[in-house]
Amino acid sequence: MSLPASIAAYGWIPFLGALAVILLFSTFFIRHHQSSNEYETSSSIVAVFALVLTLSTSALLPLDVFLVSWMKTANGTFQDWAQNSTDRQELESDVMTAYYALYGTITLTTFLLLPLAYFYYEERDDDRPWRPRLFNAMKYAIGFVVLAGIILLTGAFIPLNDPVSGNGTVWDDLRIIVQSFEKNGGQDAISFMVSILCVIGMLFNALYTGFGMASWPVNMMRGSRSIRHQYEDVVARRAEIRRELTVANSRLYPNLRNREIQERERLLARQERELEPAARSRVRAFLGNAWRPFQILLGFSMFLLAGLIAVSLLLTNIDKAMHSHMRFGYILPRQNRTLPNPIDWVLVKSQQLFPLDFIFYGMTVAFLLFVTVMAVKDLGLRCFCVRLFRFRPHGTRPQGILFLCFILTFSVLGLNVISYFLSPQYSTFGSQHYRPYVEEFENLASYTDAELKPCEEGAIDCEMTRNSYFLVCYFFKAWFFGACYYWLSWGILVFYVIGLLYSLARRARGAAEEAEEDSYDDLE
């Protein structure tokens, strides 16, 4: 199906612009955080590719919403170019193919490229050629490929549940949607794989995104100690350490404690040299004071946005608890929604002023991504609560960069599910409306005069986005994943509260303290 030139331009130009921004951001992000002392070209290329690929799935959702929304006019009828249902299905099939292509490539990257790049760096040796390194790395990475194969085969052949019978017409309508979904083992395999990756991503979202939503805005409003105060603190601490060192050296036999004190004194001396120029700079002090009001305003704005996201997620979860069921994957059709959703309302209304919804949705996703990254910086790169690497600008090792890409890949996939939770109407139907068919209407004029309603599940004249179609169908087929998403979304809210309490109780830290902690980690 060929789209009208205006529709194609409105949809694809913002999408291509978003891809360009994603590429620039990913390249700068990796270059900014990778260590200047330990550098591996292959690791950097794979990390940038993985980040661009994963963020592209988030950029595809607004395009998906735009296409289904612009199929219809403001009065609920289809546009001239979308009158033919076959043409609409062809367009939707193309969008679904794009989703499956992205998810399939993400699976390949997660289970092959990232592990291969990780173990390839682990096999580094100054005198060792690249071929033996690659061969040994492939021996370790093959385990991840076998794991991916097992998951795909399980998804292709596992007996999925048939849609259970509901007590009302809403669930009957949803069951018809599932039955109309093309039955294909390959699609079920990829769906099963993506669902597992999304569950892992939601685990990281609960820890990092939930914590960062509270900690980052609060830290911005609080600010850090001034460079001058940090410099004076380092000078005082170094003087104290030198007194301890003098006492320790007066002993007859130096011990391990002496060497530890000497190392701490060297670290503080280095910090003093690094801070002294900035502490004595009046220009820097002036710029810092001038930036401070804007930092507070920006932090307060981010705090309000985080609160809006938390409230929307809380209201959606309460609504699901009252009007949905675990055996349906906690799907909440529009007919059953009773509580307001601020994020969803803003996105639906803003779509009427194109491309305002693209901008607001992009800001929301970017905010969730940034708070995740800032929480990783605050908490470190962890696996099962064990910190593996520190994450800091110009000081993250290649293994840490690749492990970060693992976390962000899973987290962004989880954010795609969270986007559906935060904006169910926008993510499913956009701004579509329809006029319900009433049997007693005998002519077109009466049908046209029917009340205009927002689209809902089961309505004949409504088109679902492919992302929501994918989620709803697999929630019914494998309700376990929908239940996991639901309970993990509560985990995000729990860690949001924990992060808020922790940030309010913790005192402001300076760059010198962070640098000292990083230096001790390097010594370990």
Salt bridges, closest charged atoms under 4 A:
GLU38 OE2 - ARG397 NE 3.54
GLU40 OE1 - ARG133 NH2 3.60
GLU92 OE1 - ARG466 NH2 3.77
GLU123 OE1 - ARG128 NH1 2.97
ASP172 OD1 - ARG175 NH2 2.65
ASP188 OD2 - LYS183 NZ 3.10
ASP188 OD1 - LYS477 NZ 3.16
GLU232 OE2 - ARG228 NE 3.48
ASP233 OD2 - ARG225 NH2 3.70
ASP233 OD2 - ARG237 NH1 3.36
GLU240 OE1 - ARG243 NH2 2.49
GLU244 OE1 - ARG257 NH2 3.94
GLU260 OE2 - ARG257 NH1 3.47
GLU263 OE1 - ARG266 NH2 2.49
GLU265 OE2 - ARG238 NE 2.78
GLU272 OE1 - ARG238 NH1 3.05
GLU276 OE2 - ARG280 NE 3.22
ASP319 OD1 - HIS323 ND1 2.88
ASP378 OD1 - ARG506 NH1 3.16
GLU456 OE1 - ARG334 NH1 3.75
GLU457 OE2 - ARG337 NH2 3.68
GLU463 OE2 - ARG88 NE 2.98
GLU513 OE2 - ARG225 NH2 2.67
GLU513 OE1 - ARG507 NH2 3.25
GLU516 OE1 - ARG237 NH2 2.01
GLU517 OE2 - ARG387 NH1 3.78
GLU517 OE2 - ARG390 NH1 3.28
GLU517 OE1 - ARG509 NH2 2.72
ASP518 OD1 - ARG390 NE 2.43
ASP518 OD2 - ARG392 NE 3.62
ASP521 OD2 - ARG387 NH2 3.29
ASP521 OD2 - ARG390 NE 3.37
ASP522 OD1 - ARG392 NH2 2.83
